[in-house]
Amino acid sequence: MSALELLKQVKALSSRERQKFLREVAAMKQARPASSEVRSGRVKWPDVEARARRNSRGKLLPNLVLLDREEAAS
């Protein structure tokens, strides 16, 4: 159900039922854990180069896609 359809459904409710619906929504919002509301810090991305070095025993293979693009641009 889209948000627009939901709004139409809520508007169609009687005022008593609409108030009950809004109270339930407010209760759901307050019941959420605080940790999900606040996100701080930076995203820790995996070190792809270090993983490749580990998997290939210290040897780094060239990125063939980038090399191909450089050759095509020349």
LUMKERO-129811 format. One line per field, with one value per residue: residue in three letters; x, y, z of N, C-alpha, C, O in turn. Coordinates in pm, 1 decimal. Layout:
# residues N
r: (ALA, ...)
nx: (X, ...)
ny: (Y, ...)
nz: (Z, ...)
cax: (X, ...)
cay: (Y, ...)
caz: (Z, ...)
cx: (X, ...)
cy: (Y, ...)
cz: (Z, ...)
ox: (X, ...)
oy: (Y, ...)
oz: (Z, ...)
This chain:
# residues 74
r: (MET, SER, ALA, LEU, GLU, LEU, LEU, LYS, GLN, VAL, LYS, ALA, LEU, SER, SER, ARG, GLU, ARG, GLN, LYS, PHE, LEU, ARG, GLU, VAL, ALA, ALA, MET, LYS, GLN, ALA, ARG, PRO, ALA, SER, SER, GLU, VAL, ARG, SER, GLY, ARG, VAL, LYS, TRP, PRO, ASP, VAL, GLU, ALA, ARG, ALA, ARG, ARG, ASN, SER, ARG, GLY, LYS, LEU, LEU, PRO, ASN, LEU, VAL, LEU, LEU, ASP, ARG, GLU, GLU, ALA, ALA, SER)
nx: (84.6, 61.4, 184.5, 10.0, -233.9, -268.0, -299.5, -542.6, -709.8, -689.9, -798.8, -1058.0, -1155.1, -1353.5, -1353.9, -1298.0, -1190.2, -970.2, -819.1, -756.0, -600.0, -383.9, -281.7, -187.8, 12.9, 186.7, 258.4, 399.0, 616.9, 742.4, 813.6, 1026.5, 1367.5, 1635.2, 1887.7, 1859.6, 1769.1, 1972.3, 2252.0, 2585.6, 2918.9, 3158.1, 3126.0, 3265.4, 3453.2, 3544.3, 3886.7, 3978.9, 4205.9, 4397.0, 4278.6, 4293.4, 4570.4, 4623.9, 4489.5, 4627.5, 4880.9, 5052.6, 5103.8, 4998.5, 4754.7, 4713.5, 4455.2, 4258.8, 4043.0, 4068.1, 4312.5, 4238.1, 4056.0, 4223.5, 4383.5, 4190.9, 4117.7, 4341.6)
ny: (-116.3, 218.3, 534.1, 741.6, 609.0, 508.9, 746.8, 833.1, 630.4, 676.4, 932.0, 870.2, 750.0, 771.1, 1049.4, 965.9, 707.1, 781.2, 931.0, 728.1, 566.5, 742.9, 767.3, 508.1, 496.7, 692.0, 564.6, 346.5, 479.0, 579.9, 345.6, 246.0, 136.4, 334.4, 315.4, 263.9, 500.8, 690.9, 732.5, 731.9, 824.0, 695.9, 501.2, 185.7, 64.4, -235.0, -338.9, -383.3, -413.2, -511.4, -752.9, -880.4, -900.1, -1077.3, -1305.3, -1366.9, -1426.8, -1203.6, -1094.8, -848.9, -832.0, -680.3, -442.0, -537.1, -430.2, -152.7, -115.3, -191.1, 9.5, 233.6, 175.0, 180.1, 445.3, 567.9)
nz: (0.0, -85.7, 42.1, -13.4, -55.6, 202.0, 347.7, 240.9, 337.3, 613.4, 633.0, 570.3, 795.5, 1096.0, 1326.9, 1585.8, 1549.9, 1395.5, 1578.5, 1757.9, 1593.7, 1544.1, 1803.0, 1841.5, 1646.0, 1746.7, 1984.3, 1882.8, 1773.2, 2002.8, 2125.9, 1989.9, 1993.6, 2127.2, 2013.6, 1741.2, 1644.8, 1661.8, 1479.4, 1471.3, 1391.1, 1156.4, 858.2, 844.2, 602.7, 428.9, 390.8, 90.6, -63.1, 120.5, 181.6, -68.0, -90.8, 120.3, 30.9, -200.7, -120.9, -67.5, -317.4, -543.1, -780.4, -1101.3, -1176.7, -1414.7, -1550.1, -1519.6, -1649.8, -1907.5, -1968.3, -1966.7, -2187.0, -2387.2, -2383.0, -2478.1)
cax: (0.0, 141.4, 156.9, -108.1, -349.8, -281.8, -357.4, -684.6, -777.4, -695.0, -895.1, -1192.6, -1194.9, -1422.5, -1255.4, -1261.9, -1099.5, -848.5, -742.4, -704.8, -492.8, -269.8, -223.2, -112.2, 134.0, 275.4, 309.7, 499.9, 734.8, 808.8, 860.2, 1148.4, 1489.5, 1709.7, 2007.8, 1830.8, 1741.7, 2094.7, 2364.3, 2697.9, 3043.7, 3178.5, 3108.4, 3393.7, 3454.4, 3648.5, 4008.7, 3978.5, 4343.6, 4460.9, 4220.6, 4349.9, 4708.4, 4619.1, 4445.9, 4724.2, 5011.1, 5136.3, 5113.3, 4880.8, 4730.3, 4667.1, 4313.6, 4253.2, 3938.6, 4126.2, 4411.9, 4166.6, 3998.3, 4333.3, 4422.7, 4083.9, 4118.2, 4461.6)
cay: (0.0, 339.6, 632.8, 817.1, 524.0, 503.5, 873.7, 831.8, 540.2, 740.6, 1041.5, 813.9, 703.9, 868.4, 1123.7, 883.0, 602.3, 846.9, 962.8, 600.6, 528.8, 830.7, 729.7, 383.9, 530.7, 760.8, 463.5, 269.0, 562.5, 587.7, 212.8, 211.6, 149.2, 457.6, 289.4, 269.3, 638.8, 769.0, 666.0, 822.9, 763.4, 671.9, 364.8, 118.1, -15.3, -338.3, -308.9, -480.6, -435.5, -599.1, -886.2, -938.2, -936.0, -1197.2, -1420.0, -1401.1, -1442.8, -1084.8, -1042.3, -774.0, -845.3, -553.2, -429.9, -550.7, -341.6, -18.6, -118.5, -194.3, 143.1, 323.6, 143.8, 223.5, 591.4, 613.7)
caz: (0.0, -92.5, 147.2, -53.9, -26.3, 347.0, 391.3, 203.7, 430.3, 744.4, 621.8, 562.7, 928.4, 1180.8, 1405.7, 1701.7, 1502.5, 1349.9, 1698.6, 1810.1, 1501.7, 1567.6, 1932.3, 1821.0, 1571.1, 1841.5, 2077.3, 1810.4, 1758.9, 2132.2, 2165.8, 1917.3, 2074.7, 2101.4, 1934.8, 1598.4, 1607.0, 1653.7, 1414.6, 1472.2, 1349.1, 1015.0, 810.9, 829.2, 481.0, 433.0, 317.3, -19.0, -106.1, 218.5, 165.2, -190.0, -60.5, 204.2, -48.8, -305.9, -53.8, -76.7, -453.3, -586.2, -922.9, -1157.3, -1205.2, -1559.4, -1602.8, -1530.1, -1755.4, -2035.3, -1989.1, -2001.7, -2324.2, -2476.4, -2385.4, -2551.1)
cx: (89.8, 101.5, 31.1, -235.7, -375.2, -344.0, -505.7, -765.4, -793.4, -796.2, -1038.7, -1243.3, -1274.2, -1318.3, -1209.1, -1161.4, -966.6, -759.7, -680.6, -587.1, -367.3, -203.0, -138.0, 18.1, 234.5, 336.4, 417.8, 628.9, 811.7, 867.8, 988.5, 1269.9, 1569.6, 1829.8, 1980.6, 1805.4, 1870.4, 2203.5, 2478.2, 2821.9, 3047.5, 3154.3, 3246.3, 3385.3, 3564.7, 3769.5, 4026.0, 4120.6, 4416.3, 4407.4, 4277.4, 4493.6, 4714.5, 4586.2, 4548.2, 4866.7, 5104.2, 5147.7, 4985.1, 4868.0, 4679.9, 4516.7, 4297.3, 4148.1, 3995.3, 4232.0, 4347.5, 4107.0, 4106.5, 4377.5, 4317.5, 4081.6, 4235.6, 4443.3)
cy: (123.4, 435.3, 712.6, 738.1, 516.6, 632.2, 881.6, 745.3, 606.0, 855.1, 990.2, 765.1, 813.4, 935.6, 1042.3, 774.8, 661.8, 881.1, 836.2, 553.0, 611.7, 802.5, 603.6, 409.8, 599.2, 662.1, 378.3, 348.5, 570.1, 454.3, 171.6, 225.0, 272.2, 433.7, 296.9, 411.8, 716.6, 683.6, 765.6, 748.3, 739.5, 525.3, 303.9, 24.5, -119.3, -296.3, -416.1, -513.5, -529.0, -741.6, -955.2, -981.7, -1063.5, -1320.5, -1461.4, -1406.0, -1324.5, -1024.7, -966.6, -786.2, -712.5, -557.2, -426.7, -459.0, -202.0, -12.1, -117.0, -57.3, 243.5, 300.9, 192.0, 374.9, 645.1, 610.4)
cz: (0.0, 19.3, 114.1, -26.3, 123.7, 400.0, 357.5, 299.5, 567.7, 742.3, 620.5, 698.8, 1000.9, 1270.0, 1527.1, 1660.6, 1456.0, 1469.3, 1759.5, 1724.9, 1529.0, 1701.7, 1919.0, 1745.9, 1663.2, 1940.4, 2010.6, 1798.5, 1890.5, 2173.9, 2094.8, 2007.1, 2032.1, 2011.4, 1784.9, 1551.9, 1582.7, 1590.4, 1409.4, 1426.6, 1199.6, 981.8, 791.4, 708.8, 489.9, 348.4, 209.2, -62.3, -9.9, 206.7, 41.2, -166.5, 22.8, 120.5, -152.5, -251.4, -79.6, -214.7, -485.6, -736.2, -978.1, -1181.8, -1357.1, -1620.8, -1620.4, -1639.4, -1893.3, -2067.3, -2029.3, -2146.1, -2423.2, -2488.7, -2466.8, -2699.3)
ox: (184.4, -2.7, -45.8, -334.6, -490.1, -431.1, -585.2, -876.2, -898.1, -870.9, -1130.3, -1363.0, -1262.3, -1207.6, -1092.6, -1060.5, -861.6, -638.1, -566.9, -486.9, -257.1, -80.9, -30.1, 121.6, 353.7, 453.4, 516.6, 738.0, 934.7, 963.9, 1052.7, 1275.3, 1570.9, 1870.1, 2070.2, 1818.3, 1876.3, 2241.0, 2466.0, 2826.4, 2949.7, 3161.6, 3333.5, 3319.6, 3668.1, 3755.3, 4080.2, 4151.6, 4490.1, 4482.2, 4306.4, 4535.6, 4800.2, 4646.9, 4555.4, 4962.6, 5221.9, 5197.1, 4875.4, 4961.0, 4610.1, 4459.1, 4320.1, 4164.7, 3973.8, 4239.7, 4395.9, 4108.6, 4083.9, 4405.5, 4351.4, 4046.9, 4229.0, 4534.8)
oy: (131.1, 418.6, 747.3, 794.1, 517.9, 628.0, 931.5, 782.0, 593.0, 873.6, 1059.6, 741.4, 931.9, 884.5, 1050.1, 753.7, 600.3, 862.7, 838.0, 504.9, 557.3, 812.5, 593.6, 351.6, 568.6, 674.7, 342.0, 292.9, 567.0, 451.3, 74.0, 316.4, 308.8, 524.5, 332.9, 441.4, 799.7, 578.0, 872.1, 625.3, 761.5, 438.1, 364.3, -79.5, -94.6, -227.1, -523.9, -628.2, -617.1, -838.4, -1074.8, -1086.7, -1148.7, -1426.3, -1578.7, -1391.2, -1343.7, -912.8, -1015.3, -753.9, -639.4, -663.5, -323.3, -414.8, -138.9, 86.2, -50.3, -14.4, 328.2, 396.3, 239.6, 427.6, 756.5, 645.7)
oz: (78.4, 82.7, 203.8, 21.1, 167.8, 486.9, 437.1, 338.6, 631.0, 838.4, 664.9, 714.7, 970.0, 1286.3, 1566.0, 1727.9, 1474.7, 1462.9, 1806.5, 1777.7, 1536.3, 1713.3, 1977.5, 1778.4, 1658.9, 1976.3, 2074.4, 1811.9, 1889.5, 2250.8, 2133.8, 2089.4, 1914.5, 1938.7, 1708.5, 1433.1, 1492.1, 1641.3, 1348.7, 1424.7, 1128.2, 1068.3, 729.0, 712.7, 552.1, 247.7, 233.8, -94.3, -54.0, 220.2, 44.5, -215.1, -0.6, 137.1, -188.9, -327.1, -110.2, -228.3, -458.2, -810.2, -907.8, -1204.8, -1420.0, -1734.5, -1723.9, -1713.1, -1984.7, -2182.6, -2115.7, -2218.7, -2531.5, -2594.4, -2518.7, -2773.6)
